[in-house]
Amino acid sequence: MIIGSLSENTDLEKRIAITPEIIKKYISAGLEVYLSKNYAQHLGIDDKEFETQGAKICLTEDEVITSSDAIIQMNILSENNLKKLKKEQILIGVLNPYMNELKLAELTNKSINCFSLELLPRITRAQTMDVLSSQANLAGYKAVVDSFAFFQKAVPMMMTAAGTISAAKVLVVGAGVAGLQAIATAKRMGAIVFATDVRLASKEQVESLGGKFLVVEGAENLETEGGYAKETSDDFKQKQEELLKETLKKIDIIICTALIPGKKAPIIIKKDMINNMPSGSVIYDLAASQGGNSELTKVDEVVEINGVKIIGESNILNKLPVSASNLYAKNMFSFIINLFNKEKKSFEINLEDEIISKTKVK
């Protein structure tokens, strides 16, 4: 059986689904690997590195598509390449089924098996395949590093003969995987860290990392069975707004990570709150591609309002493509091996397996 992967549109996506070091594992499992020419040249990885590990480099994308039993990507293929997929072929990636509903419906109608890894169930057996967690960890770390670069003051407290520099105060909005990594990173770099989340279960995790959890009065645990955040009531939003209005007067940096799967990101940081923030403050909005947690966020722009910089990053992992690709390739390998029947030497779509049934786009 052959797995293939095409180069992504590197203007939008620099991560890759197969790294040289993972190829030996695929071959040991009994699979062949076909890649398009110059597959990872943008990352400084020559085709020879893939060939040395046992991959075949195809001269055209068409050869990869026609030869492969399963095609694995970071994002969904271009419309032109989607048309070339064959019946019973498998397409795996972060396919964003909420945004690409019509494209995926067309593929499933043609009996093409599509698996979207952001739909993985949160169960122990799926942890090695958990794309959202591996990528969010890096995003949370990088958001803090980048926001500190925009912040024109020292972050840790410093005591000198000339006087004391106070530690920067950081607020993390959303304490999921990205948020928790942001808290840990900011804390390690000497900041005083606060966090807020609609899931009360996050309080213990935030405090274990040294952050202070901001509790909305009368809050209830707004968490789905899958561990994601639910939409909040108008009453909760009002109380959260009142709490944040006062808090933001003393905050230097905000890291926004709050997302609701398949929906527009909740607007948590309102314009009037931003007007109350100290000049020189920074808002780094990781939710920008889904509308942003800040009312004034603009995708892939740095907006400055009254001395407050608001950074809206659509794909922060393009800034860490090598590390992100290494983790993603390992997640993908674990998923492929779960799908591959070694004895029969074929891919087996066993819908009784929760991992397969939940990720299969219907």
C-alpha positions in Angstrom: 0.0 0.0 0.0 1.2 3.5 -0.9 0.8 6.7 1.1 1.4 10.0 -0.7 1.8 13.6 0.1 1.9 16.8 -2.0 3.6 20.0 -1.3 1.3 22.5 0.4 0.7 26.1 -0.9 3.7 27.5 1.0 2.3 31.0 0.8 -0.4 29.8 3.3 1.1 26.7 4.9 4.7 25.8 5.6 4.2 22.7 7.6 4.5 19.2 6.0 2.8 15.9 6.8 5.8 13.6 6.3 9.3 14.3 7.7 12.5 12.3 6.6 12.8 10.6 10.0 9.3 9.2 10.0 9.7 7.5 6.6 11.6 4.5 8.0 8.7 3.8 10.4 6.2 3.7 7.5 8.5 1.4 5.5 9.0 -0.9 8.5 5.2 -1.1 8.8 5.0 -2.3 5.2 4.0 0.9 3.5 5.6 2.8 0.6 5.9 6.6 0.6 5.5 8.8 -2.5 6.2 12.5 -2.4 5.9 15.4 -4.9 9.1 17.0 -6.1 10.7 19.7 -3.9 8.3 18.5 -1.1 10.1 20.3 1.8 12.6 22.5 0.0 11.1 25.6 1.7 12.2 24.1 5.0 15.7 23.5 3.8 15.1 19.7 3.4 16.3 18.4 0.0 14.5 15.6 -1.8 17.6 13.4 -1.4 17.0 13.3 2.4 13.6 11.7 1.8 15.0 9.3 -0.9 17.8 8.2 1.4 15.2 7.2 4.0 13.3 5.2 1.3 10.7 7.5 -0.1 10.0 7.9 -3.9 10.1 11.4 -5.3 7.5 11.8 -8.1 8.1 14.3 -10.9 4.4 15.4 -10.9 1.6 15.8 -8.4 -0.6 13.7 -10.7 1.7 10.7 -10.2 1.4 11.0 -6.4 -2.4 11.2 -6.6 -2.9 8.3 -9.1 -0.4 6.0 -7.3 -1.5 6.5 -3.7 -4.0 4.5 -1.7 -4.0 7.2 1.0 -3.0 10.9 0.6 -1.9 12.7 3.8 -1.7 16.5 4.0 -1.7 19.3 6.5 -4.6 21.1 4.9 -7.2 20.1 2.3 -6.0 19.7 -1.3 -6.5 22.4 -3.9 -9.8 22.2 -5.9 -7.9 21.0 -9.0 -6.3 18.1 -7.1 -9.5 17.2 -5.3 -11.1 16.5 -8.6 -8.4 13.9 -9.4 -9.1 11.7 -6.4 -10.4 8.3 -7.1 -13.2 6.2 -5.6 -12.2 4.5 -2.3 -9.1 6.6 -2.1 -8.3 8.0 1.4 -7.6 11.6 2.2 -6.3 12.5 5.7 -5.4 15.9 7.2 -6.7 18.9 9.1 -9.5 19.3 6.6 -11.5 21.9 8.5 -15.0 20.3 7.9 -16.8 23.4 9.2 -15.2 25.6 6.6 -15.0 23.0 3.8 -18.4 21.4 4.2 -19.4 21.5 0.5 -16.0 20.3 -0.8 -16.0 17.4 1.6 -19.6 16.5 0.8 -18.7 16.2 -2.9 -15.8 13.9 -2.0 -17.9 11.6 0.2 -20.6 11.4 -2.5 -17.9 10.1 -4.8 -17.0 7.4 -2.2 -13.7 9.0 -1.2 -12.9 8.4 2.4 -12.0 11.7 4.2 -10.6 11.8 7.7 -10.2 15.1 9.6 -7.8 14.8 12.5 -9.3 17.8 14.5 -12.3 15.6 15.1 -10.3 13.0 17.1 -12.1 11.9 20.3 -10.4 12.9 23.5 -9.6 9.4 24.7 -6.3 7.9 25.9 -5.8 5.7 22.8 -5.9 8.8 20.6 -3.4 10.9 22.5 -0.5 10.1 20.2 -2.6 11.3 17.2 -3.9 14.5 18.9 -3.0 17.1 16.3 -4.8 19.9 18.1 -2.9 19.4 21.3 0.6 19.1 19.7 0.1 22.1 17.5 -1.6 24.2 20.2 1.3 23.6 22.6 3.7 25.2 20.1 1.2 28.0 19.3 0.9 28.9 23.0 4.6 29.0 23.5 5.3 31.1 20.3 2.5 33.6 21.1 4.2 34.5 24.4 7.6 34.8 22.8 6.3 37.0 20.0 4.2 39.2 22.3 7.2 39.8 24.5 9.1 40.9 21.3 6.4 43.5 20.7 6.4 44.6 24.4 9.0 47.3 24.8 9.8 46.7 28.4 11.6 44.0 30.4 9.4 41.0 31.4 10.8 39.8 34.7 11.2 41.9 37.8 14.7 43.4 38.0 16.3 45.0 41.0 19.1 47.4 40.2 21.0 50.2 42.0 19.0 52.6 39.9 15.7 51.2 41.0 13.3 48.3 40.5 11.6 47.2 37.2 8.2 45.6 37.9 7.4 42.3 36.4 5.1 42.3 33.3 1.5 41.3 34.0 0.1 38.8 31.5 -3.5 37.7 31.1 -4.3 34.5 29.2 -7.8 34.2 27.8 -8.7 30.6 27.4 -7.0 27.9 29.4 -7.0 25.0 26.9 -3.8 23.4 25.6 -2.5 26.6 24.0 -3.5 28.7 27.0 -1.8 26.5 29.5 1.4 26.4 27.5 1.2 30.2 27.3 0.8 30.4 31.1 3.8 28.1 31.7 6.0 30.0 29.2 5.1 33.5 30.5 5.7 32.3 34.1 9.1 30.8 33.2 10.1 34.1 31.7 9.3 36.0 34.9 5.9 37.5 34.2 3.0 37.6 36.7 0.2 35.6 35.0 -3.6 35.7 35.3 -6.0 33.5 33.3 -9.7 33.2 32.6 -11.8 30.4 31.1 -15.4 29.3 31.1 -14.5 25.9 32.2 -14.1 25.9 36.0 -12.1 22.6 35.7 -9.3 24.8 34.3 -8.8 26.6 37.7 -6.7 23.8 39.2 -4.5 23.5 36.0 -3.9 27.3 35.9 -3.0 27.4 39.6 -0.7 24.4 39.3 1.4 26.4 36.7 1.6 29.4 39.0 -1.1 31.5 37.4 -4.0 33.2 39.2 -7.4 32.1 37.9 -10.0 34.9 37.5 -13.4 33.5 38.5 -16.6 35.1 37.1 -19.1 35.5 39.9 -21.8 32.8 39.8 -20.0 30.9 37.0 -20.9 27.3 36.2 -18.8 24.8 34.4 -19.4 25.4 30.6 -17.6 22.4 29.2 -18.7 19.8 26.7 -18.3 16.1 27.2 -15.3 16.2 24.8 -13.6 18.8 27.0 -14.2 21.8 24.8 -15.8 25.1 25.8 -19.5 25.8 25.3 -21.0 29.1 24.3 -21.8 31.3 27.3 -25.1 32.9 28.3 -25.6 36.7 28.0 -25.6 36.9 31.8 -22.2 35.2 32.0 -20.8 37.5 29.3 -21.9 40.6 31.2 -20.3 39.4 34.4 -17.1 38.4 32.6 -17.0 41.8 30.9 -17.3 43.7 34.3 -14.5 41.5 35.7 -12.2 42.1 32.8 -12.8 45.9 32.6 -11.2 46.3 36.0 -8.5 43.7 35.5 -7.2 45.0 32.1 -6.4 48.4 33.6 -3.3 46.8 35.1 -2.5 44.2 32.4 0.5 44.6 30.1 0.0 41.6 27.7 -3.1 39.6 26.7 -2.8 36.2 25.0 -6.1 35.2 23.4 -6.7 31.5 22.8 -10.5 31.0 23.3 -12.2 29.0 20.6 -15.4 27.1 20.2 -15.1 24.3 17.6 -16.9 25.0 14.4 -18.1 28.5 15.5 -16.9 32.1 15.4 -14.5 32.9 18.2 -16.2 34.6 21.1 -15.4 38.4 21.4 -14.1 38.8 24.9 -11.9 41.8 24.8 -14.2 44.8 23.9 -13.1 48.1 22.4 -13.8 50.1 25.6 -11.7 47.6 27.6 -8.7 48.1 25.2 -9.1 51.9 25.7 -8.5 51.4 29.4 -5.3 49.4 29.0 -1.9 51.0 29.6 -0.2 52.5 26.6 2.5 50.1 25.4 0.3 47.0 26.1 0.1 44.1 23.7 -2.8 41.8 22.7 -1.8 38.7 20.8 -4.9 37.1 19.3 -4.4 33.4 18.4 -8.2 33.2 17.6 -7.8 35.8 14.7 -8.6 33.3 11.9 -12.0 32.5 13.5 -12.9 36.2 14.1 -10.7 36.9 17.1 -11.3 37.3 20.8 -10.6 41.0 20.6 -13.1 43.2 19.0 -10.4 45.1 17.1 -8.4 42.2 15.8 -7.5 42.1 12.1 -6.2 38.9 10.5 -2.4 39.1 9.8 -2.2 42.8 10.8 -0.8 44.7 13.7 -3.4 47.3 14.8 -2.4 50.1 17.2 -5.1 51.8 19.2 -4.1 54.4 21.8 -0.7 52.9 22.1 -2.0 49.3 22.5 -0.8 46.9 19.8 -3.2 44.1 18.7 -1.6 41.3 16.7 -3.9 39.0 14.7 -2.0 35.9 13.6 -3.8 33.5 11.2 -1.2 30.7 11.3 1.4 31.2 14.0 2.9 27.8 13.3 4.3 29.0 10.0 6.9 30.6 12.3 7.8 27.2 13.8 7.3 25.0 10.8 10.1 22.5 11.5 9.0 21.7 15.1 5.3 21.8 14.1 5.9 19.4 11.2 7.9 17.0 13.4 5.0 16.7 15.8 2.3 16.6 13.1 4.2 13.8 11.2 4.2 11.7 14.4 0.5 12.3 15.0 -0.2 11.3 11.4 1.9 8.2 11.6 0.0 7.0 14.7 -3.3 7.6 12.9 -2.2 5.7 9.7 -0.9 2.7 11.7 -4.3 2.5 13.5 -6.0 2.5 10.1 -3.6 0.0 8.5 -4.1 -3.8 8.8 -0.6 -5.3 8.8 -1.8 -8.9 8.2 -4.0 -8.0 5.3 -1.6 -5.3 4.1 -4.5 -2.9 3.5 -6.3 0.1 5.0 -9.3 -1.0 6.9 -12.1 1.4 7.8 -13.5 -0.2 10.9 -16.3 2.1 12.0 -16.5 0.2 15.3 -13.2 1.9 16.2 -14.2 5.2 17.9 -11.1 6.9 16.5 -12.0 6.0 12.9 -15.7 6.6 13.2 -15.3 10.1 14.8 -12.7 11.4 12.4 -14.4 10.1 9.2 -16.2 12.9 7.5 -19.8 11.8 6.7 
